[in-house]
Amino acid sequence: MKNEKIIEAGRQCLRCEAAAIEALESRLGDEFVRAINAVCECKGKIVVTGVGKSGHIGSKIAATLASTGTPAFFLNPLDAYHGDLGMLTENDLVLAISYSGATEELLRFLPLIQAKGITIIGISGHDESLLARYSDIHLNVAVEREADPLNLIPTASTMATLAIGDALACALVEAKHFQPTDFARLHPGGDLGRKLLAKVEDVMFTDNLPFVHPDMPLSEAIEIVTKGTLGIGIVVENDVLVGIITDGDIRRAMQRLGQDFFATPVSAIMSRNPKTISRKAKIVEAGEKMNHHSIHTLIVLDDASHVCGVIDSFSCLPGTRFYH
């Protein structure tokens, strides 16, 4: 098979799946809103169920819901027949997935759910499917065709189902006012979670801080700022923070003052009342404060309001290594 045909087959698959997802957008309406409201009103857990490929997609949807603040787990209908039905309570809600809407193992499971008085949200590719009829709310994920050349392999249909699951999760994030800190609490082992939960003192610079005195001539201060590698000088007098100078301040002063630059004191160019943050504050707070003031550095203070470190915007990014 020629390379061109191989590449075109792959591209055709991607085009087909992209079209399937795009078609879903215009279908989101009242049923989608009803589904979101039902989930928000659910006092128990969301139980996602499906068989085969739908089961794999359902497992991912359950994981996404759980990670965004909606308690959820996946239950295989076959396991439900052998004791796992006891996991369901009348306060739960079931999200049942079958593209054909006629999967026998799933359909035999649904009456057991109805007997418990549990609301069912069905996801299938047919508004008149048996699953749709069993469901209290139905989301249609019909696709024009599957992405494979034979129009047989669950590809576009599974992609559409996955996308509608993501749409539910994203809409629930909005409806529940889910915040980054909420995400972090549910992902304490991940890098983003650590960043959002970690404190400023976990990532601040503490070694060889570039302290300068307000009376110090700029000829000395420029050496300290350069060696400090942070691009700033922390101006302290009598152990009290009184200002800050940046490498930008120094460059502008050199242009403006000419030969007088070297004898000019730090106090002449420093910014008074620099932005600070407590060492106990969360990293996310530091990032928000820097964004708000359009700055790249904050001076870190301890409980006695003494300078104990510096945090920069890079330290607030996911993926940054901790210094301690």
Buried (B, 14 or more C-beta within 10 A) or exposed (E): EEEEEEEEEEEEBEEBBEBBBEBBEEBBEEBBEBBBEBBEEBEEBBBBBBBBBBBBBBBBBBBBBBBBBBEBBBBBBBBBEEEBBEEBEEEBBBBBBBBBBEBEBBBEBBEBBBEEEBBBBBBBBBEEBBBBEBBBBBBBBBBEEBBBEEEEBBBBBBBBBBBBBBBBBEBBBEBBEBEEEBBBEEBEEBEEBBBBBBBBBBBBBEEEBBBBBBEBBBEEBBEBBEEBEBBBBBBBEEEEBBBBBBBEBBEEBBEEBEEEBEEBBBBEBBBEEBBBBBBEBBBBBBBEBBEEEEBBBBBBBEEEEEBBBBBBBEBBEEEBEEBE
